[in-house]
Amino acid sequence: MSKLFSFLIILVMVLQIIRPLGLPGLKRRGDFWKLAIGAMVVFGLDVLLRPH
């Protein structure tokens, strides 16, 4: 599941660079870094909450 999520985040980041999504906080092409920060937070939570 995390590989699929990684691919989707990268796809959305590329789409944001090509044509901004227009969502609040994602109106400019340079805002793609916000998606990367959000992805790092989600992956961090996944590692912390994953049962070992």
FIDRENTOR-936868 format. One record per atom (N, C-alpha, C): residue number from 0; atom name; x, y, z. Coordinates in steps of 0.001 Angstrom, whole numbers. Layout:
# FIDRENTOR-936868
i NUM&at CA&xx X&yy Y&zz Z
...
END
This chain:
# FIDRENTOR-936868
i 0&at N&xx 821&yy -1193&zz 0
i 0&at CA&xx 0&yy 0&zz 0
i 0&at C&xx 864&yy 1256&zz 0
i 1&at N&xx 1987&yy 1240&zz 695
i 1&at CA&xx 2812&yy 2440&zz 747
i 1&at C&xx 3461&yy 2737&zz -609
i 2&at N&xx 3723&yy 1689&zz -1422
i 2&at CA&xx 4279&yy 1932&zz -2756
i 2&at C&xx 3239&yy 2611&zz -3641
i 3&at N&xx 2005&yy 2195&zz -3533
i 3&at CA&xx 931&yy 2820&zz -4290
i 3&at C&xx 754&yy 4272&zz -3861
i 4&at N&xx 772&yy 4505&zz -2557
i 4&at CA&xx 646&yy 5868&zz -2034
i 4&at C&xx 1807&yy 6736&zz -2498
i 5&at N&xx 3012&yy 6189&zz -2507
i 5&at CA&xx 4189&yy 6937&zz -2975
i 5&at C&xx 4021&yy 7329&zz -4433
i 6&at N&xx 3583&yy 6397&zz -5252
i 6&at CA&xx 3380&yy 6681&zz -6667
i 6&at C&xx 2317&yy 7759&zz -6861
i 7&at N&xx 1224&yy 7679&zz -6113
i 7&at CA&xx 156&yy 8667&zz -6245
i 7&at C&xx 619&yy 10056&zz -5818
i 8&at N&xx 1388&yy 10140&zz -4746
i 8&at CA&xx 1893&yy 11439&zz -4288
i 8&at C&xx 2823&yy 12038&zz -5329
i 9&at N&xx 3714&yy 11216&zz -5906
i 9&at CA&xx 4629&yy 11723&zz -6940
i 9&at C&xx 3837&yy 12187&zz -8153
i 10&at N&xx 2806&yy 11445&zz -8520
i 10&at CA&xx 1960&yy 11824&zz -9652
i 10&at C&xx 1265&yy 13158&zz -9389
i 11&at N&xx 728&yy 13338&zz -8197
i 11&at CA&xx 55&yy 14590&zz -7851
i 11&at C&xx 1056&yy 15746&zz -7820
i 12&at N&xx 2278&yy 15493&zz -7359
i 12&at CA&xx 3297&yy 16545&zz -7348
i 12&at C&xx 3649&yy 16973&zz -8771
i 13&at N&xx 3774&yy 16016&zz -9675
i 13&at CA&xx 4072&yy 16347&zz -11075
i 13&at C&xx 2911&yy 17129&zz -11685
i 14&at N&xx 1692&yy 16697&zz -11407
i 14&at CA&xx 529&yy 17429&zz -11907
i 14&at C&xx 481&yy 18852&zz -11354
i 15&at N&xx 877&yy 19024&zz -10105
i 15&at CA&xx 905&yy 20356&zz -9489
i 15&at C&xx 1913&yy 21249&zz -10197
i 16&at N&xx 3041&yy 20689&zz -10609
i 16&at CA&xx 4052&yy 21483&zz -11315
i 16&at C&xx 3561&yy 21838&zz -12717
i 17&at N&xx 2917&yy 20890&zz -13394
i 17&at CA&xx 2435&yy 21131&zz -14756
i 17&at C&xx 1259&yy 22110&zz -14748
i 18&at N&xx 264&yy 21815&zz -13935
i 18&at CA&xx -922&yy 22661&zz -13840
i 18&at C&xx -1396&yy 22653&zz -12387
i 19&at N&xx -1335&yy 23801&zz -11711
i 19&at CA&xx -1731&yy 23848&zz -10303
i 19&at C&xx -3132&yy 23296&zz -10073
i 20&at N&xx -3291&yy 22601&zz -8958
i 20&at CA&xx -4551&yy 21938&zz -8641
i 20&at C&xx -5653&yy 22911&zz -8261
i 21&at N&xx -5297&yy 24066&zz -7721
i 21&at CA&xx -6300&yy 25069&zz -7372
i 21&at C&xx -6938&yy 24859&zz -6014
i 22&at N&xx -6473&yy 23886&zz -5266
i 22&at CA&xx -6995&yy 23667&zz -3920
i 22&at C&xx -6437&yy 24738&zz -2985
i 23&at N&xx -7107&yy 24991&zz -1866
i 23&at CA&xx -6573&yy 25987&zz -926
i 23&at C&xx -5150&yy 25616&zz -499
i 24&at N&xx -4235&yy 26536&zz -685
i 24&at CA&xx -2837&yy 26302&zz -348
i 24&at C&xx -2029&yy 25707&zz -1482
i 25&at N&xx -2678&yy 25345&zz -2580
i 25&at CA&xx -1988&yy 24743&zz -3726
i 25&at C&xx -2350&yy 25488&zz -5009
i 26&at N&xx -2298&yy 26801&zz -4960
i 26&at CA&xx -2714&yy 27607&zz -6106
i 26&at C&xx -1550&yy 27927&zz -7055
i 27&at N&xx -306&yy 27842&zz -6575
i 27&at CA&xx 845&yy 28152&zz -7419
i 27&at C&xx 1625&yy 26885&zz -7728
i 28&at N&xx 2389&yy 26904&zz -8814
i 28&at CA&xx 3190&yy 25732&zz -9179
i 28&at C&xx 4248&yy 25430&zz -8138
i 29&at N&xx 4759&yy 26452&zz -7495
i 29&at CA&xx 5810&yy 26265&zz -6501
i 29&at C&xx 5331&yy 25655&zz -5197
i 30&at N&xx 4047&yy 25422&zz -5082
i 30&at CA&xx 3497&yy 24850&zz -3843
i 30&at C&xx 3577&yy 23329&zz -3803
i 31&at N&xx 4253&yy 22713&zz -4782
i 31&at CA&xx 4344&yy 21254&zz -4790
i 31&at C&xx 5102&yy 20736&zz -3575
i 32&at N&xx 5963&yy 21563&zz -2979
i 32&at CA&xx 6725&yy 21132&zz -1813
i 32&at C&xx 5798&yy 20850&zz -632
i 33&at N&xx 4643&yy 21499&zz -585
i 33&at CA&xx 3691&yy 21241&zz 502
i 33&at C&xx 3172&yy 19807&zz 429
i 34&at N&xx 3003&yy 19301&zz -789
i 34&at CA&xx 2598&yy 17905&zz -956
i 34&at C&xx 3692&yy 16960&zz -450
i 35&at N&xx 4945&yy 17313&zz -697
i 35&at CA&xx 6056&yy 16479&zz -234
i 35&at C&xx 6119&yy 16460&zz 1290
i 36&at N&xx 5928&yy 17607&zz 1921
i 36&at CA&xx 5937&yy 17668&zz 3392
i 36&at C&xx 4788&yy 16831&zz 3954
i 37&at N&xx 3618&yy 16944&zz 3355
i 37&at CA&xx 2470&yy 16145&zz 3799
i 37&at C&xx 2726&yy 14659&zz 3650
i 38&at N&xx 3370&yy 14270&zz 2549
i 38&at CA&xx 3683&yy 12855&zz 2341
i 38&at C&xx 4678&yy 12361&zz 3386
i 39&at N&xx 5679&yy 13182&zz 3717
i 39&at CA&xx 6652&yy 12770&zz 4744
i 39&at C&xx 5980&yy 12595&zz 6094
i 40&at N&xx 5030&yy 13463&zz 6415
i 40&at CA&xx 4304&yy 13337&zz 7686
i 40&at C&xx 3487&yy 12053&zz 7706
i 41&at N&xx 2803&yy 11765&zz 6603
i 41&at CA&xx 1979&yy 10548&zz 6542
i 41&at C&xx 2853&yy 9304&zz 6649
i 42&at N&xx 3998&yy 9288&zz 5949
i 42&at CA&xx 4887&yy 8131&zz 6035
i 42&at C&xx 5486&yy 7993&zz 7433
i 43&at N&xx 5781&yy 9120&zz 8066
i 43&at CA&xx 6275&yy 9070&zz 9441
i 43&at C&xx 5244&yy 8485&zz 10391
i 44&at N&xx 4001&yy 8891&zz 10236
i 44&at CA&xx 2933&yy 8328&zz 11065
i 44&at C&xx 2735&yy 6843&zz 10782
i 45&at N&xx 2886&yy 6469&zz 9531
i 45&at CA&xx 2764&yy 5056&zz 9162
i 45&at C&xx 3834&yy 4216&zz 9860
i 46&at N&xx 5044&yy 4730&zz 9897
i 46&at CA&xx 6128&yy 3992&zz 10557
i 46&at C&xx 5885&yy 3928&zz 12062
i 47&at N&xx 5421&yy 5011&zz 12654
i 47&at CA&xx 5189&yy 5015&zz 14091
i 47&at C&xx 4014&yy 4138&zz 14514
i 48&at N&xx 2970&yy 4111&zz 13695
i 48&at CA&xx 1762&yy 3384&zz 14078
i 48&at C&xx 1698&yy 1947&zz 13572
i 49&at N&xx 2640&yy 1568&zz 12719
i 49&at CA&xx 2653&yy 206&zz 12168
i 49&at C&xx 2998&yy -795&zz 13282
i 50&at N&xx 2198&yy -1841&zz 13424
i 50&at CA&xx 2521&yy -2845&zz 14443
i 50&at C&xx 3764&yy -3633&zz 14042
i 51&at N&xx 4601&yy -3907&zz 15019
i 51&at CA&xx 5862&yy -4640&zz 14739
i 51&at C&xx 5722&yy -6090&zz 15110
END
